[in-house]
Amino acid sequence: MTSSLDYNSETRAFDATPTMTDSQVLEFCRDGHLLLKGIVPDEINQRALDWLDGKLPLNPVVMPPGMTLKDLEHIRATHEPSAILLEEWFIEHVLMNPQLAGVLRSLLGANVGLPVITSLHRANCPLPAQGWHQDADHVFGPELNFLEVFYFPQDTPAGLGPTEVVSGTHIGPAQRNIEDQGVLLEGPAGTIGIHHQSILHRRGVSTSTGVRHMLKYNYWRSAPPQRDWITEDDFSFHTAYYGGHRQAIFAAHMFYWLCGKDDEYRVLGGQAWPWRTPQQVFPSYGFNAKDGYRPDWRRTGPDTFAP
């Protein structure tokens, strides 16, 4: 499903029709990532590659205050070629791609703020795998105030070392041996990966020969969270699957925050809601508890519950 768009060039924000359902939003809260394969047209992908290689002239739709074309040319030649964010074709077909816009609107609410900086991850393959890491200044909490996006303008199969993520590691500190594998965000040209900025990730091992380009940037929330995506009549907050032990309480908290119900969220611990297993014969106790605990996202105590 695609989304209709309303763009405000003065605020550099857009509104769109949400395209995710309750179940899909909850899945993102559990996993911390999703992938849209081949959604950017081939012509735009080639134009992005040519622009990054300096083969196209700059044509910004607006000149940032205090900057000149010479400044933008200098920026284009760096590892943060953010001048591409000012190109009309890039704004229309990549930053506000209709399929991407519906996902961003679902997770970040109305009037999504466009990126202000992009990083270029260019790799001359083959290369060994990068070490697992969480990006600088990552933050753990139920709030989803921004999302990180990876855009691959060329075919990026497994052999070209696509980004690799570890599902569920956006909820707290995580470590992983370099030989351990994750989920490869592989796909054809025009693939866009969306993930929580705190997720454990790396550049995967590459065995093919070639240059792998990836642009990374963030989108921003400007509206309070509310459950205004596609609601499902049969969705149950009580019996939904939020994940296993040490995961469910955090994923459920993020989902409640996104629904605008953060102040209602309390858990009892143990086998109580939101944890559940397919083998139990009745719903979990503890749903809609008025007293209880909140998850300790900062891990300040001996358990995972805040004092």
C-alpha positions in Angstrom: 0.0 0.0 0.0 1.3 3.5 -0.8 0.6 6.8 0.9 -0.7 10.2 -0.2 1.6 13.0 0.7 1.4 16.6 1.9 4.7 18.4 2.0 5.5 21.7 3.7 8.6 23.1 2.2 8.9 25.8 4.9 9.1 23.4 7.8 10.6 20.6 5.7 8.1 18.2 7.1 5.5 15.9 5.4 2.2 14.3 6.4 1.0 11.1 4.8 -1.6 8.3 5.1 -0.4 5.7 7.7 0.0 2.3 6.1 1.0 0.1 9.0 -1.4 -1.9 11.1 -1.4 -2.6 14.9 0.3 -5.9 14.3 3.0 -4.4 12.1 3.7 -1.5 14.5 4.0 -4.0 17.4 6.4 -6.2 15.2 8.6 -3.1 14.8 8.6 -2.6 18.6 9.7 -6.2 19.0 12.3 -6.4 16.2 13.5 -2.8 15.9 13.8 -2.9 12.1 12.0 -3.5 8.8 13.0 -3.6 5.1 11.4 -2.1 2.0 13.0 -3.8 -1.1 13.5 -2.1 -4.4 11.0 0.8 -3.8 13.0 3.6 -5.4 12.9 3.7 -9.2 16.0 2.5 -11.1 16.4 5.9 -12.8 16.6 7.7 -9.4 19.0 5.1 -8.1 21.4 5.7 -11.0 21.0 9.5 -10.6 21.9 9.1 -6.9 25.1 7.2 -7.8 26.0 9.7 -10.5 25.4 12.6 -8.1 27.6 11.0 -5.4 30.4 10.5 -8.0 30.2 14.2 -9.0 28.8 13.5 -12.5 25.8 15.7 -12.0 25.7 19.4 -11.3 24.2 20.6 -8.0 20.6 21.9 -8.3 19.3 22.6 -4.8 15.7 23.6 -4.4 16.7 26.0 -1.6 20.0 27.4 -0.4 20.5 26.9 3.3 21.1 30.2 5.2 24.7 31.2 5.2 25.8 28.7 2.5 26.8 29.0 -1.1 27.1 26.6 -4.0 30.8 26.3 -3.3 30.0 25.2 0.2 27.6 22.6 -1.1 30.2 21.3 -3.5 32.6 20.9 -0.6 30.0 19.1 1.4 29.3 16.7 -1.5 32.9 15.6 -1.5 32.9 14.6 2.2 31.7 11.4 4.0 28.6 13.5 4.8 27.3 14.6 1.4 24.2 16.2 2.9 23.7 18.5 -0.1 21.9 15.6 -1.8 19.1 16.3 0.7 18.4 19.5 -1.2 17.9 17.9 -4.6 14.2 17.9 -5.7 14.4 14.4 -7.3 16.0 13.0 -4.1 13.3 14.6 -1.9 10.5 13.4 -4.0 11.6 9.9 -4.9 13.8 8.9 -2.0 13.2 11.0 1.1 9.4 11.0 0.6 9.0 7.8 -1.4 5.3 7.0 -1.0 5.9 3.5 0.5 8.4 4.8 2.9 6.3 7.8 3.8 3.4 5.6 5.0 5.7 3.6 7.3 7.3 6.7 8.7 3.9 8.4 9.3 2.8 5.3 11.1 5.8 5.2 13.5 6.6 8.9 13.9 3.1 10.5 13.7 2.0 13.5 11.6 4.4 16.1 10.1 7.5 13.9 9.9 10.7 16.0 9.9 13.0 15.4 7.0 16.7 14.6 7.5 19.3 17.4 7.9 22.4 15.3 7.5 23.3 12.1 5.7 26.4 9.9 6.0 27.8 8.0 3.0 29.1 4.5 3.7 31.1 3.6 0.7 32.9 0.2 0.7 35.4 -1.2 -1.8 34.5 -4.9 -1.7 35.5 -7.6 -0.8 35.9 -6.8 2.9 35.7 -8.6 6.2 32.7 -8.0 8.4 32.6 -4.9 10.5 32.4 -5.3 14.3 29.0 -5.2 15.9 28.1 -1.8 17.3 25.3 0.5 18.4 25.6 4.0 16.9 27.0 6.9 18.8 24.6 8.6 21.2 22.1 5.8 21.1 19.4 6.0 23.7 17.3 3.3 25.3 13.7 4.1 26.2 10.1 3.6 25.1 10.1 6.9 23.1 10.4 6.7 19.4 11.3 10.3 18.5 13.4 9.5 15.4 14.2 6.7 13.0 17.3 5.8 11.1 17.1 4.9 7.5 19.6 3.1 5.2 19.2 3.7 1.4 21.0 1.4 -1.0 21.1 2.9 -4.5 22.7 -0.2 -6.1 21.9 -3.9 -6.0 23.2 -5.0 -2.6 23.1 -8.9 -2.4 24.7 -10.8 0.4 28.0 -10.9 -1.4 28.3 -7.1 -1.4 28.1 -6.8 2.4 24.7 -5.2 3.1 23.9 -3.9 6.6 23.3 -6.7 9.1 21.2 -6.2 12.2 20.3 -8.2 15.3 16.6 -8.2 16.0 15.5 -7.0 19.4 18.8 -5.4 20.4 17.3 -1.9 20.4 15.9 -2.3 23.9 19.2 -2.4 25.8 23.0 -2.9 25.8 24.0 -5.9 23.6 27.2 -7.6 22.6 27.9 -10.2 20.0 31.0 -12.0 18.7 32.2 -11.0 15.3 31.6 -14.5 13.9 27.9 -14.4 15.0 25.5 -13.6 12.3 22.4 -11.4 12.2 19.7 -10.4 9.7 21.0 -9.2 6.3 19.2 -6.2 4.9 20.0 -7.4 1.3 17.9 -6.3 -1.7 17.9 -4.9 -5.2 18.7 -1.3 -6.0 16.4 1.1 -4.3 16.0 -0.9 -1.1 15.5 1.1 2.1 16.0 -0.3 5.6 14.3 1.4 8.6 15.5 0.7 12.1 15.6 1.9 15.6 18.8 3.9 15.9 19.9 1.9 19.0 19.9 -1.5 17.3 23.0 -3.6 17.1 24.3 -3.6 13.5 27.3 -3.7 11.2 28.5 -3.8 7.6 28.3 -7.5 6.7 31.1 -9.5 5.2 31.5 -9.0 1.5 32.8 -11.7 -0.9 32.0 -10.0 -4.3 34.1 -7.4 -6.0 32.6 -3.9 -6.4 31.7 -0.7 -4.6 28.9 -0.7 -2.2 27.2 2.6 -1.5 24.8 3.3 1.4 23.3 6.6 2.6 22.2 6.9 6.2 20.0 9.6 7.7 17.3 10.2 10.3 13.7 11.3 10.3 12.1 13.1 13.2 8.9 13.2 15.2 7.1 16.5 15.7 3.7 15.4 17.0 2.7 13.6 20.2 2.3 9.8 19.8 -1.2 8.4 19.2 -2.7 5.3 17.8 -3.7 6.7 14.4 -2.3 4.1 12.1 -4.5 1.3 10.7 -6.3 -0.3 13.7 -7.3 -3.9 13.5 -10.7 -4.9 14.9 -9.4 -8.2 16.2 -6.2 -6.8 17.8 -6.0 -7.4 21.5 -3.7 -5.6 23.8 -4.1 -8.4 26.3 -3.2 -11.4 24.1 -0.9 -9.8 21.5 2.6 -11.3 21.3 5.2 -8.8 22.7 8.1 -11.2 22.9 9.9 -13.4 25.3 11.3 -12.9 28.8 13.5 -9.7 29.1 12.0 -8.5 25.8 8.2 -8.4 26.2 8.1 -5.7 28.9 10.1 -3.3 26.8 8.4 -4.0 23.5 5.0 -3.6 25.1 6.1 -0.3 26.8 7.2 1.1 23.4 4.0 0.0 21.8 2.0 1.7 24.6 4.0 4.8 24.2 3.4 4.9 20.5 -0.3 4.5 21.2 -0.2 7.5 23.6 -0.9 5.2 26.6 2.4 5.5 28.4 0.8 6.6 31.6 -1.3 3.5 31.7 1.6 1.0 31.4 2.4 -1.1 34.5 3.7 -4.7 34.8 3.7 -7.2 37.7 6.8 -9.2 36.5 7.3 -13.0 36.4 4.9 -14.8 34.1 2.4 -11.9 34.2 1.4 -9.9 31.2 2.8 -8.8 28.7 4.8 -12.1 28.6 2.9 -15.1 27.3 3.6 -18.5 25.7 1.6 -20.5 23.1 1.5 -23.3 25.6 -0.6 -21.4 28.3 -4.3 -22.3 28.5 -5.6 -18.9 29.6 -4.6 -15.2 29.1 -1.8 -13.9 31.3 -2.6 -12.2 34.7 -1.6 -8.6 35.2 -3.2 -6.9 32.2 -4.4 -3.4 33.0 -2.7 -3.5 36.4 -3.1 -0.2 38.2 -0.1 -0.9 40.5 3.1 -2.5 39.5 6.4 -1.6 37.9 7.8 0.1 34.8 10.7 -1.3 32.8 14.2 -0.1 33.9 15.5 1.0 30.5 18.7 2.2 32.1 19.4 -1.1 33.9 20.1 0.7 37.1 19.1 -2.2 39.5 19.5 -5.9 39.9 16.5 -6.7 37.7 14.8 -5.1 34.7 12.2 -3.1 36.7 12.5 0.5 37.7 12.3 1.1 41.5 
